[in-house]
């Protein structure tokens, strides 16, 4: 007869490893990547700016994104008790109200660092924090509506991070083209967020969270996600052609074509295949982001020539 599993050790303070688990380092990559795209797109030389680039990477990933994860885990602890009972808060390894305390502390640290990087960075960071708290915290709790909640996440993870990277490099207002491309990729990221919601359909349904897979059903939500990802990339291709960047436009179009082929398979069983598409189609999506950033960089460098 096997022994029952030992209960989780409850202490007054969470272990550093548990705090790190709460902050979900695996989720930091998307905003850090978008920040890198913003850095590239600015068309500014990297020399002499590595300290502020490093600070921006820390701001977008280990601080701002980590804050959003802590906020979400605290206000989603009842949902996680169903979907992910081994997470730090529902498992008891993050005792008392420490999940909330970490979220508040990381919010303050984020604003302090952002304030040293300029007004545009501070503004984008503050707006991102407002959306992060509004996404999870009552009474707003944007995540109760998949349309609004996914939009908030997409803007924070892609748009604000991209703008932050461009602002860090330019030292001021990013170019109009940069803002347009960042906005388009934010729109497309709405579909990525929808795919992420497939993993928690049962818990969302039981607790009344209106994610798109719950609202629309798996099949329709999968189609909406694919359309949301594809159409902004079509717009990016058209704009790059208009801005005389045909080779970059061709590369983005090729990445989109490969995504469309993968979407055909995804839509046969979106509930089961969403994780697979996240590792294949989404990788092509973010590759197109970087290609677009290099297109903006090329255009900016060309415009600076006498």
Secondary structure as UniProt FT lines:
FT   HELIX           16..22
FT   TURN            23..24
FT   HELIX           25..27
FT   HELIX           29..41
FT   TURN            47..48
FT   HELIX           50..58
FT   HELIX           59..65
FT   HELIX           66..75
FT   HELIX           77..83
FT   TURN            85..86
FT   HELIX           88..91
FT   TURN            96..97
FT   HELIX           98..115
FT   TURN            116..117
FT   HELIX           119..136
FT   TURN            138..140
FT   HELIX           142..144
FT   HELIX           146..154
FT   HELIX           155..160
FT   HELIX           161..170
FT   HELIX           176..196
FT   HELIX           197..200
FT   HELIX           201..206
FT   TURN            207..208
FT   HELIX           212..216
FT   HELIX           218..242
FT   TURN            243..244
FT   HELIX           246..266
FT   TURN            267..268
FT   HELIX           270..304
//
